[in-house]
Amino acid sequence: MRGIMKVAAPAWGGLFMAAGSLMAAALTEKPVTFTKDVAPIFQAKCQECHRKGSMAPMSLMTYDETRPWAKAIRERVLTRQMPPWHIDKTVGIQKFANDISLSDAQIATIVRWVDSGAPMGDPKDMPPPKEFPNYDGWQLAKQFGQPDLVLKSDDYTMPAHGQDVWFKPLTAIPVTEARWVRAVEIRPGTPAGRKIMHHVLARLQQNEPGASDEELDPNAGPGLLMEWAIGKSYDAYREGSGKLLLPGAHIWWELHLHAVGEQIRDHAELGVYLYPKGQEPQHRTRLMIFNATATDANGAILDIAPNSVAETQGFHVLKQAARLENFQPHMHLRGKAMAMEAILPDGRRQMLSYVDHFSFNWMVNYIYADDVAPVLPKGTVLHITAWHDNTVANRNNPDPNQWIGWGDRTVDEMAHAWVNVTYLSDAEYQQYLDRQKGKQPAAAVAAR
């Protein structure tokens, strides 16, 4: 793992050289214009956030809105700061259901456009404007329709100045019979709420006869329905899997709120998409916290000395064969990088995912595509490694001279991965192996 950290900082020089080679090779090609070449890229990758009324500070919907930002755009895409997709593209699984990153060719196109003077081009080449739902619409509505249930937390007024707040109200779930969930989506109640919400947890509290203490842990298993943060807004469970709601269940919210210089009153909302009545998926997916640290009776152990880069590790054994659905690193302002590696029962090691330039401002959830989601045998050890930069080189660091430990506040630190895990029986795992005979799946992590 220490070998990986040699490239944990993005290889800016290599990116610039690669882009320079692409541009040199393209000098004799036809000119690049905004209307014909750049606008389609922005529509596909940027405008979801970069439009009026959304979270980004500028709109990139039209040429006139975009042109003043041309040089800044060039820098951000070359250094892969935008769009926010922080996974290392040289190791691990590379096919994702929600990939918003730019290809090398798209980056080269944008760079050529800026370097040639950012011309507008023929207005007739401009694609029709992309239509977006209003803020009060749900992102998953285009896939599933409107949510079957919309659950709202109580409102909380966050003062303009003050310490962080953890608001934990309860909301009853109005189901009178067992129902299976195929997707969930969380959002702040208003755009202003995004300013004060660090994260939102929706813990599922319900009486499950016969469940083990581990399964009822509110930080794992069915006890945690979903976690929301900027960069992640929904979980859609793979076909044939889901989560179970029982009569009498409640959502125990956790809204982590921080002051931003203005008083804001808001709440969180949870959209729940149900399977049709009587349709029961074969598997139950559990959202797990896999710490990148050792733990004791008091919880996770994290000890980051002043003016240092710290490496911590955690190990988690799969008690059953399982499919991993995603990888979502969670750290705070000093977070630098995180890796998830599988150590198979026979000793072989497989890097699954490595985020080499983590950004606290974007808690990106990397959802594996159906055909590459890793399927792992019983006894596999998930090795989670995190790096924190508590030095002056980290421009997000509030104070590099402070000792930092584990804590809930934004100025404290955390180090864990959120991973949706779908457990398989021994027979199902053997069926998976039989299907893979003669194939070379992209994930290539199952024992043969």
C-alpha positions as CSV (number, residue, x, y, z in Angstrom):
1,M,0.0,0.0,0.0
2,R,2.9,2.4,0.6
3,G,3.8,1.9,-3.0
4,I,0.5,3.3,-4.0
5,M,1.0,6.4,-2.0
6,K,3.9,7.4,-4.2
7,V,1.2,8.5,-6.7
8,A,-1.4,9.6,-4.2
9,A,-0.8,13.2,-5.2
10,P,-2.2,13.7,-8.7
11,A,0.5,13.5,-11.4
12,W,-0.1,17.0,-12.8
13,G,3.0,16.8,-14.9
14,G,1.9,13.7,-16.7
15,L,-1.5,15.2,-17.3
16,F,0.0,18.3,-18.8
17,M,2.3,16.3,-21.0
18,A,-0.5,14.0,-22.2
19,A,-2.7,17.0,-23.0
20,G,0.2,18.7,-24.8
21,S,0.8,15.6,-26.9
22,L,-2.9,15.4,-27.8
23,M,-3.0,19.1,-28.7
24,A,0.2,18.9,-30.9
25,A,-1.3,16.0,-32.8
26,A,-4.4,17.9,-33.4
27,L,-3.0,21.1,-34.7
28,T,-3.9,20.2,-38.3
29,E,-7.4,19.2,-37.4
30,K,-10.5,21.4,-37.8
31,P,-11.0,24.2,-35.3
32,V,-12.8,23.5,-32.1
33,T,-15.8,25.8,-31.2
34,F,-18.1,26.2,-28.3
35,T,-21.3,25.5,-30.1
36,K,-20.2,22.4,-32.0
37,D,-17.7,20.7,-29.7
38,V,-17.6,22.1,-26.2
39,A,-21.3,22.7,-25.4
40,P,-22.2,19.0,-25.8
41,I,-19.5,18.1,-23.3
42,F,-20.8,20.6,-20.8
43,Q,-24.3,19.4,-21.3
44,A,-23.3,15.8,-20.5
45,K,-20.9,16.5,-17.7
46,C,-21.1,19.9,-16.2
47,Q,-24.5,21.6,-16.4
48,E,-26.2,19.5,-13.8
49,C,-24.4,21.7,-11.3
50,H,-23.3,24.7,-13.4
51,R,-26.7,26.4,-14.1
52,K,-28.7,29.1,-12.5
53,G,-30.3,28.0,-9.2
54,S,-28.0,25.0,-8.8
55,M,-25.0,24.6,-6.4
56,A,-22.1,25.8,-8.6
57,P,-21.0,29.4,-8.5
58,M,-21.3,30.0,-12.2
59,S,-23.6,28.9,-15.0
60,L,-22.1,27.2,-18.1
61,M,-25.3,26.9,-20.1
62,T,-24.5,29.5,-22.8
63,Y,-21.4,30.8,-24.6
64,D,-21.8,34.2,-23.0
65,E,-22.0,32.7,-19.5
66,T,-19.0,30.4,-20.2
67,R,-16.5,32.6,-22.0
68,P,-15.3,34.6,-19.0
69,W,-14.4,31.4,-17.2
70,A,-12.5,29.8,-20.1
71,K,-9.0,29.9,-18.6
72,A,-10.2,28.7,-15.2
73,I,-12.1,25.9,-16.9
74,R,-8.9,24.8,-18.7
75,E,-7.0,24.6,-15.5
76,R,-9.7,22.7,-13.6
77,V,-10.2,20.0,-16.3
78,L,-6.5,19.5,-16.9
79,T,-5.9,18.9,-13.2
80,R,-9.0,16.8,-13.0
81,Q,-10.5,18.9,-10.3
82,M,-13.7,19.2,-12.3
83,P,-16.0,17.4,-12.8
84,P,-15.5,16.0,-9.3
85,W,-14.3,12.5,-9.9
86,H,-11.3,11.7,-7.8
87,I,-10.6,8.0,-8.4
88,D,-7.3,7.0,-9.8
89,K,-7.9,5.9,-13.4
90,T,-4.8,3.7,-13.5
91,V,-5.7,1.0,-10.9
92,G,-8.7,-1.0,-9.8
93,I,-12.2,-1.1,-11.2
94,Q,-12.8,1.6,-13.8
95,K,-16.4,1.0,-14.9
96,F,-19.1,2.8,-12.9
97,A,-22.8,3.4,-13.3
98,N,-22.5,7.0,-12.4
99,D,-19.2,8.1,-14.0
100,I,-19.2,11.9,-14.6
101,S,-15.5,12.1,-15.4
102,L,-14.1,13.6,-18.6
103,S,-12.2,11.4,-21.0
104,D,-8.8,12.3,-22.2
105,A,-10.3,13.3,-25.6
106,Q,-12.9,15.5,-23.9
107,I,-10.2,17.2,-21.9
108,A,-8.1,17.8,-25.0
109,T,-11.1,19.3,-26.8
110,I,-11.7,21.8,-24.0
111,V,-8.0,22.7,-23.8
112,R,-7.8,23.2,-27.6
113,W,-10.9,25.4,-27.5
114,V,-9.4,27.7,-24.8
115,D,-5.9,27.8,-26.4
116,S,-7.4,28.8,-29.7
117,G,-9.1,31.8,-28.2
118,A,-12.4,30.1,-27.0
119,P,-14.3,30.8,-30.2
120,M,-18.1,30.6,-30.2
121,G,-18.6,29.0,-33.6
122,D,-21.8,28.9,-35.7
123,P,-24.9,29.4,-33.5
124,K,-26.7,26.9,-35.7
125,D,-24.3,24.2,-34.3
126,M,-25.5,24.8,-30.8
127,P,-27.4,21.8,-29.4
128,P,-30.9,22.3,-28.0
129,P,-30.8,23.4,-24.4
130,K,-30.8,20.5,-21.9
131,E,-33.8,20.4,-19.7
132,F,-33.4,19.9,-15.9
133,P,-36.0,19.2,-13.3
134,N,-36.9,21.9,-10.8
135,Y,-35.1,21.8,-7.5
136,D,-38.2,20.3,-5.9
137,G,-38.0,17.3,-8.3
138,W,-36.3,14.0,-7.4
139,Q,-33.3,12.8,-9.4
140,L,-34.5,9.2,-9.5
141,A,-38.0,10.2,-10.8
142,K,-36.8,9.8,-14.4
143,Q,-35.9,6.2,-13.6
144,F,-38.6,5.2,-11.1
145,G,-41.3,7.9,-11.2
146,Q,-42.2,9.8,-8.0
147,P,-41.2,8.3,-4.7
148,D,-43.8,6.1,-3.0
149,L,-43.0,7.7,0.4
150,V,-41.5,11.2,1.2
151,L,-40.3,11.4,4.8
152,K,-39.3,14.7,6.3
153,S,-37.3,15.4,9.4
154,D,-38.3,18.2,11.8
155,D,-37.1,21.7,11.0
156,Y,-34.0,23.1,12.7
157,T,-32.8,26.7,12.8
158,M,-29.1,27.0,12.5
159,P,-27.8,30.3,13.9
160,A,-25.4,32.5,11.8
161,H,-22.6,31.7,14.2
162,G,-21.9,28.8,16.6
163,Q,-20.6,25.3,17.1
164,D,-21.5,22.4,14.9
165,V,-24.9,20.8,15.7
166,W,-26.1,17.2,15.4
167,F,-29.9,17.2,15.2
168,K,-31.4,13.7,15.7
169,P,-35.3,13.7,15.4
170,L,-37.4,10.7,14.7
171,T,-39.9,10.3,11.8
172,A,-42.4,7.4,11.7
173,I,-42.5,5.4,8.4
174,P,-46.1,4.9,7.4
175,V,-46.1,1.2,6.3
176,T,-48.7,-1.3,7.7
177,E,-47.0,-4.3,6.2
178,A,-43.5,-5.4,5.2
179,R,-42.3,-3.6,2.1
180,W,-39.1,-3.8,0.1
181,V,-37.1,-0.7,-0.9
182,R,-35.5,-0.6,-4.3
183,A,-34.0,3.0,-4.1
184,V,-33.7,5.9,-1.7
185,E,-32.8,9.6,-2.2
186,I,-32.0,12.3,0.4
187,R,-32.0,16.0,-0.1
188,P,-32.1,19.2,2.0
189,G,-35.5,20.7,2.0
190,T,-34.4,23.9,0.3
191,P,-31.3,25.1,-1.6
192,A,-30.3,27.2,1.4
193,G,-30.1,24.0,3.5
194,R,-27.2,22.8,1.4
195,K,-25.0,25.5,2.9
196,I,-25.4,24.2,6.5
197,M,-25.7,20.5,6.0
198,H,-22.4,18.6,6.3
199,H,-24.1,15.3,6.0
200,V,-27.4,13.6,6.8
201,L,-27.8,10.0,8.1
202,A,-31.1,8.1,7.8
203,R,-30.9,5.3,10.3
204,L,-33.6,2.7,10.2
205,Q,-35.1,1.7,13.5
206,Q,-37.4,-1.3,13.6
207,N,-38.0,-4.5,15.5
208,E,-36.6,-7.5,13.7
209,P,-37.3,-10.7,15.6
210,G,-34.3,-13.0,15.5
211,A,-31.8,-10.4,14.3
212,S,-28.3,-10.4,15.7
213,D,-26.8,-7.5,17.6
214,E,-24.5,-6.9,14.6
215,E,-27.5,-6.7,12.3
216,L,-29.2,-4.2,14.5
217,D,-26.1,-1.9,14.9
218,P,-27.4,1.6,13.9
219,N,-24.1,2.2,12.1
220,A,-24.2,-0.9,9.9
221,G,-26.5,-3.5,8.4
222,P,-30.1,-2.7,7.9
223,G,-29.8,-0.1,10.7
224,L,-28.5,2.5,8.3
225,L,-30.7,3.2,5.3
226,M,-28.6,5.9,3.6
227,E,-26.0,8.6,4.1
228,W,-26.2,11.9,2.2
229,A,-23.4,14.4,1.6
230,I,-22.5,16.8,-1.3
231,G,-21.7,14.5,-4.2
232,K,-24.0,11.7,-3.1
233,S,-27.8,12.0,-3.1
234,Y,-29.2,8.5,-3.7
235,D,-28.8,4.8,-3.6
236,A,-30.5,2.6,-6.2
237,Y,-30.1,-1.1,-5.4
238,R,-29.1,-3.6,-8.0
239,E,-31.8,-5.7,-9.6
240,G,-32.9,-8.5,-7.2
241,S,-31.8,-6.7,-4.1
242,G,-33.1,-4.1,-1.7
243,K,-33.8,-3.1,1.9
244,L,-36.7,-4.1,4.1
245,L,-39.2,-1.8,6.0
246,L,-41.4,-3.3,8.7
247,P,-44.5,-1.9,10.4
248,G,-43.7,0.4,13.3
249,A,-40.4,1.5,11.8
250,H,-38.9,4.9,12.2
251,I,-36.2,7.0,10.6
252,W,-33.7,8.2,13.2
253,W,-32.1,11.2,11.5
254,E,-28.7,12.7,12.1
255,L,-28.3,16.1,10.5
256,H,-24.8,17.4,11.0
257,L,-25.1,21.2,10.7
258,H,-22.5,24.0,10.7
259,A,-22.9,27.8,10.8
260,V,-22.2,29.7,7.6
261,G,-22.7,33.3,8.7
262,E,-26.4,33.5,8.1
263,Q,-29.4,32.1,10.0
264,I,-31.0,29.2,8.0
265,R,-33.9,27.0,8.9
266,D,-34.4,23.8,7.1
267,H,-35.0,20.0,7.2
268,A,-34.0,16.9,5.4
269,E,-36.2,14.9,3.1
270,L,-36.0,11.2,2.2
271,G,-37.7,9.8,-1.0
272,V,-38.4,6.1,-0.7
273,Y,-39.0,4.0,-3.9
274,L,-40.7,0.7,-3.1
275,Y,-40.9,-2.6,-5.0
276,P,-44.5,-3.4,-6.0
277,K,-46.5,-5.1,-3.3
278,G,-45.8,-8.8,-3.2
279,Q,-42.5,-8.5,-5.1
280,E,-39.7,-9.6,-2.8
281,P,-36.1,-9.3,-4.0
282,Q,-33.8,-12.2,-3.5
283,H,-31.1,-10.3,-1.6
284,R,-31.0,-7.8,1.2
285,T,-28.4,-5.1,0.8
286,R,-26.7,-3.7,3.9
287,L,-24.9,-0.3,4.0
288,M,-21.7,-0.9,6.0
289,I,-19.1,1.3,7.6
290,F,-15.6,-0.1,7.0
291,N,-13.1,1.9,9.1
292,A,-9.6,2.6,7.9
293,T,-8.4,2.5,11.4
294,A,-8.0,0.2,14.4
295,T,-10.9,0.2,16.9
296,D,-11.3,-0.4,20.6
297,A,-14.1,-0.3,23.1
298,N,-14.4,3.5,22.6
299,G,-14.6,3.4,18.8
300,A,-12.1,4.2,16.1
301,I,-8.5,5.1,16.9
302,L,-7.1,8.0,14.9
303,D,-3.9,9.8,15.9
304,I,-2.6,12.4,13.5
305,A,0.5,14.3,14.6
306,P,1.0,18.0,13.8
307,N,2.7,18.8,10.4
308,S,2.6,15.2,9.2
309,V,1.0,12.9,6.6
310,A,-0.6,10.0,8.4
311,E,-1.4,6.5,7.0
312,T,-4.0,4.3,8.8
313,Q,-5.4,0.9,8.0
314,G,-8.4,-1.2,8.9
315,F,-9.3,-4.9,8.1
316,H,-12.7,-6.4,7.8
317,V,-13.5,-10.0,7.2
318,L,-16.5,-11.0,5.0
319,K,-18.4,-13.7,6.9
320,Q,-20.2,-14.7,3.8
321,A,-19.6,-14.4,0.0
322,A,-20.7,-11.0,-1.1
323,R,-21.0,-8.5,-3.9
324,L,-19.8,-5.0,-3.2
325,E,-22.0,-2.4,-4.8
326,N,-20.0,0.8,-4.4
327,F,-17.1,2.6,-2.8
328,Q,-17.6,6.0,-1.0
329,P,-14.6,7.3,1.1
330,H,-15.5,9.6,4.0
331,M,-12.9,11.9,5.6
332,H,-12.8,15.6,6.6
333,L,-10.6,18.5,5.8
334,R,-7.3,16.7,6.1
335,G,-8.4,13.7,4.0
336,K,-5.9,13.0,1.2
337,A,-6.5,9.5,-0.3
338,M,-8.3,6.2,0.4
339,A,-8.0,2.7,-1.0
340,M,-10.1,-0.4,-0.8
341,E,-8.2,-3.7,-1.4
342,A,-9.4,-7.3,-1.3
343,I,-7.2,-9.9,0.3
344,L,-8.6,-13.2,-0.9
345,P,-8.5,-16.4,1.2
346,D,-5.7,-17.8,-0.9
347,G,-3.5,-14.7,-0.2
348,R,-3.9,-13.0,-3.5
349,R,-4.5,-9.2,-3.3
350,Q,-6.7,-7.2,-5.7
351,M,-7.0,-3.4,-5.6
352,L,-10.6,-2.6,-6.0
353,S,-10.7,1.2,-5.9
354,Y,-8.3,4.0,-5.0
355,V,-9.2,7.6,-4.6
356,D,-5.9,9.4,-5.0
357,H,-7.1,13.1,-4.5
358,F,-9.9,13.1,-2.0
359,S,-11.9,16.3,-1.7
360,F,-13.9,17.1,1.4
361,N,-16.2,19.3,-0.7
362,W,-17.3,16.3,-2.8
363,M,-18.3,13.1,-1.0
364,V,-18.4,11.2,-4.3
365,N,-20.1,7.7,-4.3
366,Y,-18.5,5.4,-6.9
367,I,-21.2,2.9,-7.9
368,Y,-19.8,-0.1,-9.7
369,A,-21.4,-1.1,-13.1
370,D,-23.4,-4.3,-13.0
371,D,-20.8,-6.4,-14.9
372,V,-17.8,-5.4,-12.8
373,A,-19.2,-5.1,-9.3
374,P,-16.7,-7.3,-7.4
375,V,-18.0,-10.7,-6.1
376,L,-15.8,-12.0,-3.3
377,P,-15.6,-15.3,-1.5
378,K,-16.3,-15.9,2.2
379,G,-13.2,-15.1,4.3
380,T,-12.1,-12.2,2.0
381,V,-10.4,-9.4,4.0
382,L,-11.3,-5.9,2.9
383,H,-8.3,-3.8,3.5
384,I,-9.1,-0.1,3.8
385,T,-6.2,2.4,3.9
386,A,-6.5,6.2,4.4
387,W,-4.1,9.0,4.2
388,H,-4.5,12.4,6.0
389,D,-2.4,15.5,5.2
390,N,-2.0,17.6,8.3
391,T,0.6,19.9,6.8
392,V,0.7,23.4,5.5
393,A,0.7,22.0,2.0
394,N,-3.0,21.1,2.5
395,R,-4.7,24.4,1.7
396,N,-7.9,23.1,3.4
397,N,-6.1,22.4,6.7
398,P,-7.5,24.8,9.4
399,D,-4.3,24.5,11.5
400,P,-1.4,22.1,10.7
401,N,0.1,22.7,14.2
402,Q,-2.8,20.9,15.9
403,W,-2.9,17.2,16.9
404,I,-6.0,15.6,15.3
405,G,-8.1,12.7,16.5
406,W,-11.3,11.0,15.6
407,G,-14.4,13.2,16.0
408,D,-17.7,14.3,14.6
409,R,-16.9,18.0,14.1
410,T,-15.8,19.2,10.7
411,V,-12.4,20.2,12.2
412,D,-11.9,16.7,13.6
413,E,-11.2,13.7,11.4
414,M,-12.8,10.5,10.2
415,A,-11.6,7.6,8.0
416,H,-14.1,5.1,6.7
417,A,-15.7,3.8,3.5
418,W,-19.4,3.5,3.0
419,V,-20.0,0.3,1.1
420,N,-23.3,-1.3,0.2
421,V,-22.8,-5.1,0.6
422,T,-25.1,-7.8,-0.8
423,Y,-24.4,-11.1,0.9
424,L,-24.6,-14.4,-1.1
425,S,-25.1,-18.0,-0.1
426,D,-22.5,-20.5,-0.8
427,A,-24.6,-22.0,-3.6
428,E,-25.1,-18.5,-5.2
429,Y,-21.4,-17.9,-5.1
430,Q,-20.7,-21.2,-6.7
431,Q,-23.2,-20.3,-9.4
432,Y,-21.4,-17.1,-10.0
433,L,-18.1,-18.9,-10.4
434,D,-19.7,-21.4,-12.9
435,R,-21.0,-18.4,-15.0
436,Q,-17.5,-16.9,-15.0
437,K,-15.7,-20.0,-16.4
438,G,-14.0,-19.1,-19.6
439,K,-14.6,-15.4,-19.0
440,Q,-12.3,-12.7,-17.8
441,P,-14.6,-10.3,-15.8
442,A,-13.3,-6.8,-15.5
443,A,-13.2,-6.9,-11.7
444,A,-11.4,-10.3,-11.8
445,V,-11.5,-10.7,-8.1
446,A,-13.5,-13.9,-7.5
447,A,-11.5,-16.9,-6.4
448,R,-11.3,-19.6,-9.1
